[in-house]
Amino acid sequence: MTENSEAGAPAGDDGATRRLERAVRAAETALIEFEIAVETFRIEVENFSRLHEQRLGPLYAHLEELDARIAEAVAARTGDPEDERRAREARAAVAPMPQVSELFHGWLGSDGSDGFGAEGYAMLTGQSVQEPPRVRPGEEARRLYRELVRRCHPDLVTDATERDRRDAFLARVNQAYARGDEEALRDLAAEWERGGPGPGRAPERDPAEELYARLEWLAERKELLADAAAALEESAIGAMLRMAGDDPDGMLAEIAAELRRRVADKEAELASLLAG
């Protein structure tokens, strides 16, 4: 009986440690899946924002110019002080204070114009300078991305040096995914396979304490991710993406078509005023 009791104590401790290990593994897996979802949505928000400005910005600007010219034509015809005031306000709205995106015009236009340019933008934002072809990367890119993140995620290790290596690698993975670049994602998967996961770190304290600390860290990390996800969902672009459903690129096309109709109507209105 004594022998069994003495043998049972360590076995019990080992059983508790194994349960903790399983809990940590499950928490790590859940956290990585959550982070993949948050990062995917963040990339879609950024892509939607960039393509919204790239594709719709010129149409909005043209509408403002037409509004100003129509107001000026009306004021010239009537001479009414109130119409003249409206014309001045409309003209002032055509040339607002420069927005941040205008400072990156070299990146947006890729035409050698003034601004930070592609390299400067990349240095300041850490993002790829290649414009995304669509809001949501394709299904194959999404599959490759999820598989790669599950293998190389920094949260799978505790060694600081290895975490830094994985952080740097994951940043490249995120950039390739943001572009929807399937070939680059395959190349990165092959590179990771050649390099391997890298060394881990042996626990520096009691295994149970190490596992409890790991669980606490994972819980804190999940709270931060939840806050980031909420901020994305509550943003204007995030709300538009939710409205777009499964076809955010289609929504951009629909908005562009509507803006072109408005442009055509205002051009006709201006031509009528000038002709009269």
N, C-alpha and C positions, 0 to 999 in steps of 0.2 A: 504493500500500500504506500509506504514511504517512497519507494523507488518510483512508483507511478506518479505520485504527487510531484516529486522533484522533476520528473521528465515532462509532466504536464504543464508546468509553469512556463518554461520556455516555449513549448508548443503553443500555449495560449497567446503569449506575446507575439510569436511569429504569425499566428492567425490574425491578430489585430493589425499587425504591420501590413500583412498582405491585403487586408480589407482597406486599409488606408491607401495603399498603393493603387488598388483598383479604383478607389474614389478619385485619386489624383489623376489617373489616366482618363477616367470618364470626364472629369472636369476640364482637362486639357483638350480633349476631343471636342467637347461642347463649345469651349471658348474659341477654338480655331474655326469651327463651323460658323459661329456667330461673327467672328472677325471677317471671315470670307464674305459673308452676307453684307456686313457694314461697308467693307472696302469696295465691294462690287457696286453698291448703291452710291458710294462717294464718287467713284469713277464715272458712273452714269450721270450724276449731278454735274460734275465738272465738264464732261463731254457735251451734255445738253446745253450748259451755259455758254461754252465756247461756240458751238454750232449755232445756237440761237443768235448770238451776236454776229457771227460770220455771215449767216444766211439772211437774217432778218434786219440786222442793223442798217444796211444801206437802204432798205425799203422804208424803214421808219424815218430815216434822215430825209429821204426824198419826199415823204408825206409832209414833214415839217417845212421843207422848202416850198412845196406847193401851197401849204396853208399860208405862209408868209406872202407869197406872190399874189394869191387870191385876195388877201386882206389889203395889200398895197394897191391892187387894181380897184377894189371897191372904194378905198379912201381917195384915190385919184379921181374917180368918177364923181363921188358925192361931195368931197371937200368937207365933210362933216368932222368936227374935232373928235367925236367919239370913235368914228371909223379910223381916223388917223392914229388915235391911241391904240386901238386894237392892232393896227398894222405894225406899230412900233413893238408892241409886245410879241407879236407873232415872229417878227424878224429877230428879236433878241433870243427867242427860244431856239432858233436855228443854230446858234453858235454858243452852246453852254460851256461851262468850265470843263476843261479836259478831264476825262475819266481815267481811272487807272489803266484800263485796257488800251486806251489810246497811247499810253507811254510804251506799250509793247507792240506798236503798230508793225514794227519790223518782223515780229513773230507772226502776227495775224495775217499780214499781207504777203510776206515773203517776197517783197519787191524791192528790197534795198533802201526803203525809206528810213527817215530818221526814227530814233527810238533806241531801246536797249538792244534790239535784234535777238535772233534766236539763241545765241550763246548766253547773252545777258539774262534773258528770261529764264532759261534753264537754271542758271546759277542762283537766281533769286527765288525760284519756286520749287526747284527739285523735280519738275515735271518734264516729260518728253516735249521737245519742240515740234514734233511731227503732229499736224492736226489730225484729229480722229476722223475717219471716214463716216462714222455713224455714232449714234448715242450709245447703243448697247452692243458690245462685242458679240460676235456670232457664237453659236452653240459649241462649236469645236474649240474656240478660244476659251470659252467658259469652262469646258471640261478639262482642258489642259491646265488652266489656271488653278482650278480647285485641287487637282491631283498634285500639282507642284507645291502649292502652299501647304498642303497636308504633310509633305515630306520635309520641307525646308524651314518650317515656321520657327522663329526664335523661341517661342514659348515652350518648345519641346525640350529645351536644354536649360541648365542653370549656370553653366560656365560662362563668365563674362566675355571672354575672348571669342568663344564660339557664338554667343548671342550677337556680338558685333558683326561677325562674319555673316551670319544669317540675315541680320538686319540689312546689311549692304546688298546682299544677294536678292532679298525679297523686294527691295526698292526697284531693282532692275526688272523683276518679274511683274511688279505693279505697273511699271511704265509700258512694258510690252503688252500687257493686258489692256491698258487704257487705249492703246492704238489698235487693239484687236488683231495683233500681229501673231498669227498662229505659228509661222516659221520661227520667229524669235523665241516663242515659248517652247517650241520643241528643242531648239538649240540650247536654251537654258536648262531644260530637263536633262539633256545629254551632258551638259557641263556639270550639273549637280551630281549626276551618276558617277562621273569620272572623279569628282572631288570627294565624294563621300560625305557623311554627316559630320565628321570632325570629332575630336575627343570630348568626352563628358568630364564632369568633375565629381570626384568622390565626395560623399557627404562629409562635412567638417564637424558635425555634431550628431547626436543621437538620431537614428533613422526616423523614429516616430516624430521627433521635434521637427526634423527637416520636412517631413511630409505635411505636418500641420501648417508649417510656415508656407509651404508651397500652395496649399489649399487657400490660405488667407490671401496670398498674392493673386491667385487666379480669381478669387471673388472680387477683389479690388479692381483688377483689370477689367472684369466684366461690367462693373458699374461705370467705369470710364467709357467703355465702348457703348453702353446703353445711353449715356449722356450724348455722345457723339452722334449716335443714330437718331436720337430725338431731335437734335439740332438740325440735322440734314432733312428730316421729314417735315420739320416746321418751316424750313426756308421756302421762299417763293418758288425757286426752281424745283425743289423737292415736291411741293404741292402740284406743280404742273406735271411732273413725272408720274405722280399717282393718278392724275386725271388721264394721262396718256395711255395707261394700261400697258398692253403688250406691244404697242407700236409708237414709241416716242418719236422716231424719225418720221412716221406718218403724220404725227401732230405738227411737227415743224413744217412739213410740206403743205398741210392744210392752212396753217397760219400764213405762210408765204403766199398761197393762192389768194386768200382773202385780202392781204395787203396789196397785192397787185391789182385786184379789182378796185380797191379804194383809190389807188394811184391813178388808174384809168379814169375813174369818175371825176377826180379832182383835176386831172389834165383837161378833160372835156369842159369842166366848169370854168377853168382859167382861160381856155381858148375862146369860150363864149364871151367872157367879160372883155377880153382884149379885142375881140372882133366887134363888139358893140360900141 
